[in-house]
Amino acid sequence: MKFTDFNLKDTIQAAITEAGFTEPSPVQKDAIPLVLEGHDIIAQAQTGTGKTAAFGLPIMSMMKADGSVEGLVIVPTRELAMQVSDELFRFGKLSGLKTATVYGGTPYGKQIDRIKQASIVVATPGRLQDLLKSGKIKINPKFVVLDEADEMLDMGFLDEIKNIFTFLPKERQTLMFSATMPKSIRKLAEQILKSPKTISITKAESTNSNITQFYYVVQERERDDALVRLIDYKNPTKCIIFCRMKKEVDRLVAHMTAQGFKVSGLHGDMEQKQREVTIRAFKQGGIDIFIATDVAARGLDVNDVTHVFNYHIPFDSESYVHRIGRTGRAGKTGEAITLVSPNELRTIKRIEKDVGAKLVTQVIPTRMEVQNTKSDELISKIAQTQVTEQAINLVKTLQHDLDIVTIAHLLASMIQSENSIKGKDKIGLTLEEIETAIQRAKQGGNSGGGRNRSRGGYRGNNRRDSGRNSRNGRNGRSSRNGGNNS
């Protein structure tokens, strides 16, 4: 199936083509026809499955761009509001559809002015309720979307949402999207939706087939070494590293910065302006590596993330799907890499079963294997480099004292030293050791025998070992020099 099969408005289809999208995702395939037919819908789909386009494309195709607010999208967080607004603007700009983003912590005046000019308002519940209750804005949207509904209820926004709907027209088309469907969501749906059609994207479908999933078994004390080694080996263009706790993010940012990577962190304690600047730098390439907690990364939408690293295994399968969904977007391929201790093997096997995808176990490459890979890349890069006039003059100057072969050896040694791989040679378990550990875990050996104990093991893992001297004095990589963006 292609997007052209939906017969969307020409300007919307042109924007889809310009964005490089051709085939719809499962949730888009199911939702778009139902929305175009005028149905209310309740859709269960994970983050990263293309929900914004699933509701945005059809409602924008039906909008008239008549100068009034025709669409309202309610989301749980500021970050998601900005992400959704950006994506809707991209799809609607050729149709003359403007978006306004509404959230707390910014002046009312500017937001009200933008609402007056907008066709679509993307808002968080608290600020939207304030504007409606105070009478500062009056809107009559034909289309209303609740995005990440379960997250909004988890954050305590149920009363605000109910109150908001008292200010909205009775005649409207309402669309609800949620990653999970607890009773509270179904009850809310009964109150605000009319005879809705139901869409459910299963976990197997929501685990993107474009994402290759690996896990590496390491001892607790080896996590930092393993992460640096794998980033050296995989050489990601842009990647996200997920941690469980804010203090782990801060510690890892400092550690990775010291290794010469262009890295920054994202967690709940950061001020809003700082978060916006950080996300923008990541999108625009000023930062190669983003280290974040699950909550802080909610709504983060960047299409060219090549790798996701789980520094610690997430607590549950849904969190795992949320995390790895940050890569392999917009038809591109991606890799998801998880570091696992022997005690966590039962958990990773449970996640593998839950998500319906194969997680391949691999051995962390040795220092020499990574060095050989880097050398091959360096040889290729040197062969493709264009000779400059400054380089010719530099060699002529050096030839006053040195022969040409010595000059070549010296320059090669200098480049090699900048690309040398530090740390111990072998990290993590071998395939034979992993297989033995898996068998032991199946028998309930040292894995703790269940989820609750496993969680207890996680807490113990946060008492970090200070013995990581093998990485001290690491040289910065030539491709990442100057990378101190923390």
Summary of the structure (lengths in Angstrom):
residues: 486
radius of gyration: 25.5
end to end distance: 43.6
largest distance: 87.0
contacts: 1567
relative contact order: 0.11
helix: 48%
strand: 13%
